[in-house]
Amino acid sequence: MADGTVRRRYVYRFEEGSRDQRDLLGGKGANLAEMTRMGLPVPPGFTITTEASTEYREAGEMPPGLLEEVWHCMRELEHVRGREFGSSNRPLLVSVRSGAPVSMPGMMDTVLNLGLNGETVRGLAQEAGDERFALDCLRRFIQMFGNVVSGIATGDFERILQRTREHAGVESDHHLGVEDLRALISEYRDLYAKRMGHPFPEDPRDQLIAAIEAVFRSWDNPRAVVYRRHHGIADNLGTAVNVQSMVFGNLGDGGGTGVVFTRDPASGEARLYGEYLQNAQGEDVVAGIRTPRPILEMKDVMPDVYRELERISGVLEAHYGDVQDIEFTVENGELFVLQTRSAKRTPTAAVRIAHDMVTEGVINRHEALRRVNPEDLSILLHPSIDVSDEETVVVRGLPASPGAASGRVVFDSDEAERRGAAGERVILVRPETTPDDIHGMVGAQGILTNRGGMTCHAAIVARGMGKPCVVGCADLHIDLASGTARAGSLTLRDGDAITIEGSSGAVYAGEMDLVEPVLTEHFRTFLSWADGVRTLGIRANADTPEDARVARDFGAEGIGLCRTEHMFMEPGRLEAVQAMIMANSEEERWNALEAILPLQRTDFVELFRTMEGLPVTIRLLDPPLHEFLPDLWELREDIRKMQDSGASRADIAMKEELYSRAQSLQESNPMLGLRGCRLGLTRPEIYEMQVRAIFEAMSEVRAHGIEILPEIMIPLVSDVREFRELATMVRRVAEEIGNVGAYLVGTMIEVPRACVTAEAIAQEAEFFSFGTNDLTQTVFGFSRDDAEAKFMHHYLTEGILPDNPFAVLDEPGVGVLVRSGVERGRSGRVDLKIGICGEHGGDPRSIDFCHRVGMDYVSCSPYRIPIARLAAAQAALQGRD
Amino acid sequence: MADGTVRRRYVYRFEEGSRDQRDLLGGKGANLAEMTRMGLPVPPGFTITTEASTEYREAGEMPPGLLEEVWHCMRELEHVRGREFGSSNRPLLVSVRSGAPVSMPGMMDTVLNLGLNGETVRGLAQEAGDERFALDCLRRFIQMFGNVVSGIATGDFERILQRTREHAGVESDHHLGVEDLRALISEYRDLYAKRMGHPFPEDPRDQLIAAIEAVFRSWDNPRAVVYRRHHGIADNLGTAVNVQSMVFGNLGDGGGTGVVFTRDPASGEARLYGEYLQNAQGEDVVAGIRTPRPILEMKDVMPDVYRELERISGVLEAHYGDVQDIEFTVENGELFVLQTRSAKRTPTAAVRIAHDMVTEGVINRHEALRRVNPEDLSILLHPSIDVSDEETVVVRGLPASPGAASGRVVFDSDEAERRGAAGERVILVRPETTPDDIHGMVGAQGILTNRGGMTCHAAIVARGMGKPCVVGCADLHIDLASGTARAGSLTLRDGDAITIEGSSGAVYAGEMDLVEPVLTEHFRTFLSWADGVRTLGIRANADTPEDARVARDFGAEGIGLCRTEHMFMEPGRLEAVQAMIMANSEEERWNALEAILPLQRTDFVELFRTMEGLPVTIRLLDPPLHEFLPDLWELREDIRKMQDSGASRADIAMKEELYSRAQSLQESNPMLGLRGCRLGLTRPEIYEMQVRAIFEAMSEVRAHGIEILPEIMIPLVSDVREFRELATMVRRVAEEIGNVGAYLVGTMIEVPRACVTAEAIAQEAEFFSFGTNDLTQTVFGFSRDDAEAKFMHHYLTEGILPDNPFAVLDEPGVGVLVRSGVERGRSGRVDLKIGICGEHGGDPRSIDFCHRVGMDYVSCSPYRIPIARLAAAQAALQGRD
């Protein structure tokens, strides 16, 4: 430049770039350059850099010198292709596409066939030997340019097209004749001129400048801005612009277009997979007018091209080291590759491909582990709907427990139990579930409720059982009296068939075809590689021997959370629990507890047998007592009815006593009320009974040579003094019983104060388990049920929160307290065992955090164990990078 | 010692010690030594050190050499007093008392007259010329020694005494004759021997050894251990033992005993105040058989002694620089001082004395400020009960709003309003209050409820109004239907007189005499000294112009929290608010809000006029909307009644609509639900209306030349993005209205996540106000209402928590997050203004924390402003030490 500085270069020919230059050339440009350098047949072209885009945005005008570079490259393109831009003889046509450094799908459309006008269309007609074809190209170009570059609504063009079809009396655009198209083009031009105040640009150079500027501007269109904000993409990256010469697959039967995957993206099988369409352009495939043919058929039609495609596929997969999704066009028997990218694949395929590529030596195990998204594995672990059909979705709720289930609607738990036992597939549909519904849930294939959030009774129990469950389906109006459920115009009656999808929250009318999960050998091998890499232990949240067995099968290395309240809620025990609550003295309470003790002991004996040799963390009773009593409203109604029906005074008095006790247990905010260790401290008999049951069970299994390491966990501790008092009781009971073997006493860390005072707590507690469900509630001051029902949706759609913090551990907030709890805990006790047992223990991003923060293990629901194994391996690999 | 080390010394004569040796000699011993060194007439004696006690505890036996030292000192005592220990001629008698380094009242009783036995009693009789007197001394000694040293219940001795009185046919011990006493002593000895398995120790040396050991052991008696744990006193301090020769005030009319205060401990007036009893020992005063005479009368009876007492009082007050509470005994015309200590005083006296001592030049202002307990000032700011009579307390609740009030019981708010307006003094008694009861609360002198905690509606509103209030009175069973309230055997009916004491939670039957508060000139001057010292600003939590006026009178420098919800709850507005809630569209909601806007604007105009020139922090609407709707149960009952009484279908439908809306607003944990900024974000019209009202009011008062600095506060922020969106709205509305002057936009910090992410929040917010009520709830995971009703009492009595964290800011837990919020906030914005507006803003210990942590101001209820001013001054002084 005049001042002596070297002027920045804005344009790179494809030959000059490489895949490492994503920042400068964008993702698409870098890949086109890479393929060009590999000697693959890419239609020639060039890329305008992201820096040019940034300068354009800052200055509001084209950077000086940019256009000179563009024209220079265009001349080279003319030379290479033996064509001329704007000529009526062998005109050069180009496509113009955006390409940001990070993928931002749908941000900016493509402009194809740029360079067409009244003149050049004749050249194209001549070359194709088909005037109708050329005019149709021009018609499409005006419409695309008008929409993408000039912002005229596509609908405005489509209305003219529609009129033209009607006028011509044809159904499809393909049947429009040359004259129809001429008239149509004329109308398109009129529309353009009227809307824009100037005629459609005939000069191809004007077209190109306008298209480049449009791509630059598209970086700041509202949907791109929102997308970047949502994904945390910096605003100053800018987008590159790719200008590439057009190739035509629709110039005759020697041409065609298609997409090929280097392996089967559904099964992962190592064979070419894809479709092609003879004598066609990409658009024709999209339009769906002609049905593409399987790629294998191409072998017969154009064997040379097919062989070349096979070769290129192999080259690209080997070069990129991953399955590729390749777009190609064949022009007069010549194959062109238009794009390559890593192929999207089903979870089944992802696992198989990762596995196979290791055995083939293409990638190593670490790379294989990185390739599979842990979250996708859940599909492999639950039945799923074979072919999803959005149109039959009748209503949606919260995806409370993954997997799909079909069956007949049943509104009553007793009936669900009966019909389930008789072998019928039923879906239990309830306004919400309570401990009284457990037997119905056991009998049902899946559960659907109108109320509740992700942690309501139905959700927790269903996840524990591994049963599909959809809750909080607010638009499903259930009327138990009439035995119907309305959703929009549809009314479901008892016995109607439905299907629920607990991974998405969708409810379908009718029985959909389901696919059962298969744990393939590939999958097991793949997971064993994960086990070799990860340093985090993986445990399961399991309350019953059945859950524990599933968890062990899936690879759990222990139980990280056994919630004892479910033992209290089992049918047949609730009466004893209620008697305990109704007791008026410590002695009466002990009597009631004595009835529960042998049952709990049996539970633990069975659980310990199942988990032989592994640690089992048992949480003492956590929920508030009123959860074990009937609903207050229902009790009031019962009393009223008893009074009306002239029941005996004694019966009414008993019910009133129950009502009065239930009322006295009511709380304004039960989440923050008399529960956890607060219950254990104010009603010490309950915990003592539980601890006694645990140690008696230990003593019993030890007598049969079974060793187990129970970790007795005291919930909801906020101060070391709470813990100390209860831990003293635990150790006293252990001594009283004797011969119990080794055990640990620790606590759940689930309120902020426990994190803050963790050093003191760790001096007394032998392990910490972070209960991040409650911790998230208290750190945010969000009641999970209320938040998810009332404002979480708004927060997520408005971007106030990037993720639901109950699903993904909130690192900047909750995470800071967890980290300080870990650090303070370890400074109080060097060998403190630390884990997590909230729902986050099964979430890959949260598992990564747990790894980084130095926890010993994560614990999650049995059906998420494989996900956690993989996520823990990825976290370990991430740490090594 | 034999091994050459210098043996530790265990015993110090009073002449050898000083008041600086509290650690070694205990508080009492150090003071006795100090007075001895000052040359005051203290009966001679010596002190066994705390170190001896500690060695005794560790070794379980008397430290070697200790007794030798004791006997040595005893011989000196014999010499000084011209008496002999154990002699029947002028026997030396001593008292033995414990004395720890820190005051532990009631930990260990005193043993008087030690040295008496069958022999020495004769010498005493001879000396006194009164055998009956001497035998009575012996009788008392056996009883006291038997109880204090040997642990025999006092009741066992009292039963024998009772029988002896009955046998002798007399009513009072004083009328027992010599023979009666001899028989009694014999029975006492029998009791002792039977209980202890050995006879009563006749040898005075054995008596002394046993008494010393008993004092040593008393350090570890259960009540001392509990006391220390409760007050955080180290277990290894140990207690000293004071052995002092007895003097007798009851040897004739030339003797007597009494207590004198150097100033009036009730009024603070600078004159001797006290009582004396001629020919008596201290015990007689305690027994209450004879009525002591005012100290002034002594002037006539024994003028020389009185002058000496006056002189000594002056010397001691000047020496200690504080009002003294002095015990004295006159033995045959000779004055002995037995004890001196800083006098307990009423709050009125405390302020006056502190004030006067500064003007007298005895102490400086800083010392004066340190002398007054801020908490005590609340007595000076509210009416109080003149003479409290525990026997008339019928029931107790939570002390929700301080001060006493008398009046007639009224169960209905309308009636309370009517009768209050008619000039009658009434107490509103309700199960709990709701916004519908405001008018009744306005009309009543005080409020009493059966339900609710320290932050229930009644408590908050009453504190705001400065009205006495007792809530959560669980033992008061209110039956609105019959218009009665039962408490134990008492039934209160409409119109019965009661008195409530909102500082203690006591409820009295009948109208007690009340004393109105007087803000004396002493008090005002004293507080002005506090203002000169403190660095913390003091603001008030005030919602109405009336509150604001009270606050300004008390010295508030601004409003730190104006809760706008009370503006929504005022009668006449609730309808509009309910219409807003019932609205089905944004437009309907705006219409309803338009009706509220001018009313809110008027509120703000008045508030701004009152607070001219000062900052006013206005919190946008915080509570969940269902608080503005009728109770769900009541609505259901209403509908049922309407159905039964055949109301019109349209009316029922309307009620059902209200019910359905109220139901849809129900939450599991409203504390953690749709409130604060969550409400502001999901229903933006409400906040926009409020902000509009504020700015329109600003604009209006500015037109009248009134400047004000509003600080608009967004509640319950957990993430900066919540704040950003709402702050943008606030600034937009300010611009739309124009001419609003300066204002700040800031946030309340009341959930842990806000503390943790404070740096980011402070980059957008101009001030922080710590809402430590909610922060305490979320840090502990305690719902305040539920905790106080269900388990806080247990936690406090069992020492699981040292203080109720809702009353005293929990420094190790909540405080850590507050501190980190302050630090992170200031690193996000250097000049961030930081205050506190939770209840803790009025608690002295919490104010000290706020000072240390570097806040700019505290804000508290208007009636606690003087307390806060003093506490802030003390905090500043503490920081300078």
Interface residues (C-beta under 8 A of the other chain):
Chain A: E667 S668 N669 P670 M671 L672 G673 L674 R678 L681 T682 L716 S718 D719 R721 E722 E725 E750 V751 P752 R753 V756 T757 D774 Q777 T778 V779 F780 G781 F782 S783 D785 D786 A787 K790 F791 H794 Y795 E798 G799 I800 L801 D810 P812 G813 V814 V816 L817
Chain B: E667 S668 N669 P670 M671 L672 G673 L674 R678 L681 T682 L716 S718 D719 R721 E722 E725 E750 V751 P752 R753 V756 T757 D774 Q777 T778 V779 F780 G781 F782 S783 D785 D786 A787 K790 F791 H794 Y795 E798 G799 I800 L801 D810 P812 G813 V814 V816 L817
